[in-house]
């Protein structure tokens, strides 16, 4: 089948042939795209500083206990817990000319925007938010709680129960050009790898706060894009994860 060869070619990395045929915009001298979308909301919500987290779990235990959790209690996350999860998945760990994050990314391009469908977080109204990792703040996308419920019907039946009961649903949207700018035809392989790093950190961090998560790659593209308010071309959802407290 034709799609097999197409898909397999994306996973390959023949630099010599690729760079000669498709030089990247970086090599052409075109300016680097922004690492973070601007926030049009007048209200930014500060997150708890990493120095104040104080969550403790042995790395060996976090890895050993890591599971996809699909059953959640009706408990809420605290703002500190949410801040920790966001920082672990996309946050800045060292300031500087090239800010280091908690996860690796090919060519340090970090092509994702993290959207949150929030239902139960202490101190936050239900709605849609976006994380600003360079500022460690939240930007309000929509404070209409009805939008939060739409995420439940954007996934297939097997995923609906965990989506309906989650305290928060993480949605990672890719802005492909951030990686295309440097990696050219190899951007799509790198983006797929990078989002795995991000979600794995969320899994391990969830263990430290008595929460669970389950990654979701089966969803209705247009519905999810509409929920988080992206155009589906220059930016679109690539991965979701339901998060909630567990017994």
C-alpha positions as CSV (number, residue, x, y, z in Angstrom):
1,X,0.0,0.0,0.0
2,X,1.3,3.5,-0.9
3,X,0.7,4.9,2.6
4,X,3.1,2.4,4.1
5,X,6.1,3.7,2.1
6,X,5.0,7.3,2.7
7,X,4.8,6.7,6.5
8,X,8.1,4.8,6.6
9,X,9.9,7.5,4.7
10,X,8.9,10.0,7.3
11,X,10.7,7.9,9.9
12,X,13.9,7.7,7.9
13,X,16.7,10.3,8.0
14,X,18.8,10.5,4.9
15,X,20.5,13.8,5.7
16,X,22.8,14.0,2.6
17,X,19.9,13.5,0.1
18,X,17.4,15.6,2.1
19,X,19.4,18.7,2.8
20,X,20.6,18.9,-0.8
21,X,17.1,18.7,-2.2
22,X,15.2,20.7,0.5
23,X,17.4,23.3,2.3
24,X,15.7,24.6,5.4
25,X,14.7,28.2,6.0
26,X,17.3,28.4,8.7
27,X,20.0,27.7,6.0
28,X,18.5,30.3,3.8
29,X,18.9,32.9,6.5
30,X,15.2,33.4,7.3
31,X,14.5,34.7,10.8
32,X,13.8,32.1,13.5
33,X,10.1,31.8,14.4
34,X,9.0,32.7,17.9
35,X,9.2,29.9,20.6
36,X,5.9,30.9,22.2
37,X,2.7,32.3,20.9
38,X,1.6,35.7,22.2
39,X,-1.3,35.9,24.6
40,X,-4.1,38.2,23.7
41,X,-5.8,37.9,27.0
42,X,-5.5,40.9,29.4
43,X,-5.3,38.5,32.4
44,X,-2.3,36.2,32.9
45,X,-2.4,33.7,35.8
46,X,0.9,33.2,37.7
47,X,1.9,29.6,38.4
48,X,3.7,28.4,41.5
49,X,7.4,28.8,41.1
50,X,9.5,25.6,40.7
51,X,11.5,26.4,43.9
52,X,8.3,26.0,45.9
53,X,7.2,22.6,44.6
54,X,8.8,20.3,47.1
55,X,7.2,17.1,45.7
56,X,9.2,14.1,46.4
57,X,9.3,10.6,44.8
58,X,12.2,8.4,43.9
59,X,12.7,8.2,40.1
60,X,12.9,4.5,40.3
61,X,9.5,4.4,42.0
62,X,8.0,6.8,39.5
63,X,9.1,4.6,36.6
64,X,8.1,1.4,38.3
65,X,4.6,2.8,39.1
66,X,4.0,4.4,35.8
67,X,0.7,3.3,34.3
68,X,-2.0,4.6,32.0
69,X,-4.7,5.6,34.5
70,X,-8.2,5.8,33.2
71,X,-10.3,6.0,36.4
72,X,-10.2,9.2,38.3
73,X,-11.8,10.4,41.5
74,X,-13.8,13.6,41.7
75,X,-10.9,15.2,43.5
76,X,-9.4,18.5,42.4
77,X,-5.8,19.4,41.6
78,X,-4.2,22.3,43.4
79,X,-2.7,25.1,41.5
80,X,0.7,24.0,42.8
81,X,0.2,20.5,41.5
82,X,-0.9,21.8,38.1
83,X,2.1,24.2,38.0
84,X,4.4,21.2,38.7
85,X,2.9,19.1,35.9
86,X,3.2,22.0,33.4
87,X,6.8,22.7,34.4
88,X,7.7,19.0,34.2
89,X,6.2,18.7,30.7
90,X,7.4,22.0,29.1
91,X,8.8,24.3,31.7
92,X,12.1,26.2,31.8
93,X,14.8,24.6,33.9
94,X,17.7,27.1,33.2
95,X,17.4,30.6,31.9
96,X,19.8,32.0,29.3
97,X,20.2,32.9,25.7
98,X,18.9,29.4,24.9
99,X,16.5,28.5,27.6
100,X,16.7,24.9,28.7
101,X,13.5,23.0,29.3
102,X,12.5,19.9,31.2
103,X,12.3,17.9,28.0
104,X,14.6,17.6,25.0
105,X,13.6,18.8,21.6
106,X,15.4,18.3,18.2
107,X,17.5,21.4,17.5
108,X,15.9,23.0,20.7
109,X,12.8,24.0,18.6
110,X,10.1,23.0,21.1
111,X,7.2,23.0,18.5
112,X,4.3,22.6,21.0
113,X,1.8,24.8,22.6
114,X,0.2,23.3,25.7
115,X,-3.5,23.8,26.1
116,X,-5.5,22.8,29.1
117,X,-9.1,21.9,29.3
118,X,-9.7,22.5,33.0
119,X,-12.6,21.2,35.1
120,X,-11.4,20.8,38.6
121,X,-8.4,22.9,39.7
122,X,-8.6,24.9,42.9
123,X,-8.7,28.6,42.2
124,X,-9.3,28.3,38.5
125,X,-12.6,28.6,36.7
126,X,-13.4,25.7,34.3
127,X,-12.4,26.6,30.7
128,X,-9.6,26.5,28.2
129,X,-6.2,27.8,29.1
130,X,-2.7,27.8,27.4
131,X,0.6,27.5,29.2
132,X,3.3,30.1,28.6
133,X,6.5,28.2,29.4
134,X,8.8,31.1,29.0
135,X,6.8,33.1,31.6
136,X,5.5,30.2,33.6
137,X,2.0,31.6,33.5
138,X,-1.4,30.6,32.1
139,X,-3.2,32.5,29.4
140,X,-7.0,32.3,29.3
141,X,-8.3,31.0,25.9
142,X,-12.0,30.7,26.9
143,X,-13.7,30.9,30.3
144,X,-16.9,29.3,28.9
145,X,-17.3,26.1,30.8
146,X,-19.3,24.6,28.0
147,X,-16.1,24.4,25.9
148,X,-14.6,22.2,28.6
149,X,-17.3,19.7,28.1
150,X,-16.8,19.5,24.4
151,X,-13.5,17.7,24.8
152,X,-15.4,14.6,26.0
153,X,-17.2,14.1,22.7
154,X,-14.0,14.8,20.6
155,X,-12.6,11.4,21.3
156,X,-13.9,8.0,20.4
157,X,-16.1,6.0,22.7
158,X,-13.3,4.0,24.3
159,X,-11.7,7.3,25.6
160,X,-14.9,9.1,26.6
161,X,-15.2,8.0,30.2
162,X,-11.7,9.1,31.2
163,X,-12.1,12.4,29.4
164,X,-15.4,13.0,31.1
165,X,-14.0,12.4,34.6
166,X,-10.6,14.0,34.2
167,X,-9.7,17.1,36.3
168,X,-7.6,18.4,33.5
169,X,-7.1,17.4,29.9
170,X,-3.7,18.3,28.4
171,X,-3.8,19.0,24.6
172,X,-0.5,19.5,22.8
173,X,-0.8,21.4,19.6
174,X,2.1,21.4,17.2
175,X,3.2,24.5,15.3
176,X,5.2,22.6,12.6
177,X,7.1,25.6,11.2
178,X,9.1,25.9,14.4
179,X,10.8,22.6,13.6
180,X,10.5,22.9,9.8
181,X,12.5,26.2,9.9
182,X,15.6,24.2,11.0
183,X,14.9,20.6,10.1
184,X,13.2,20.9,6.7
185,X,11.8,17.5,5.6
186,X,12.8,15.8,8.8
187,X,10.6,18.1,11.0
188,X,7.7,15.6,11.1
189,X,9.9,12.8,12.5
190,X,11.3,15.1,15.1
191,X,7.9,16.4,16.1
192,X,6.6,12.9,16.6
193,X,9.6,12.0,18.8
194,X,9.5,15.3,20.8
195,X,5.9,14.9,21.9
196,X,6.7,11.5,23.3
197,X,9.3,13.1,25.6
198,X,6.7,15.7,26.7
199,X,4.0,13.2,27.6
200,X,6.4,10.8,29.4
201,X,7.5,13.5,31.7
202,X,3.8,14.2,32.5
203,X,3.3,10.5,33.4
204,X,6.3,10.5,35.8
205,X,5.3,13.8,37.3
206,X,1.8,12.7,37.9
207,X,3.1,9.9,40.1
208,X,4.7,12.5,42.4
209,X,1.3,14.2,43.2
210,X,-0.9,11.1,43.6
211,X,-2.5,11.6,40.2
212,X,-2.7,9.6,37.1
213,X,-2.7,10.2,33.4
214,X,-3.5,8.4,30.1
215,X,-2.2,9.5,26.8
216,X,-4.7,9.7,23.9
217,X,-3.8,9.6,20.2
218,X,-7.2,8.6,18.9
219,X,-9.4,11.7,18.6
220,X,-11.4,13.6,16.1
221,X,-9.0,16.2,14.7
222,X,-11.4,19.0,13.7
223,X,-13.3,18.8,17.0
224,X,-10.2,19.0,19.2
225,X,-8.8,21.8,17.1
226,X,-12.1,23.7,17.5
227,X,-12.1,23.2,21.3
228,X,-8.7,24.8,21.7
229,X,-9.3,27.4,19.0
230,X,-6.5,26.6,16.5
231,X,-6.8,26.7,12.7
232,X,-5.8,23.1,12.0
233,X,-3.1,24.0,9.5
234,X,-0.4,26.2,10.9
235,X,-1.3,24.8,14.4
236,X,-3.2,21.6,15.3
237,X,-3.6,19.1,18.1
238,X,-1.2,16.1,18.0
239,X,-1.6,14.4,21.4
240,X,-3.9,14.5,24.4
241,X,-3.6,13.3,28.0
242,X,-6.4,13.1,30.6
243,X,-5.2,13.8,34.2
244,X,-7.0,13.3,37.5
245,X,-6.6,12.2,41.1
246,X,-6.5,8.4,41.7
247,X,-7.3,6.3,44.8
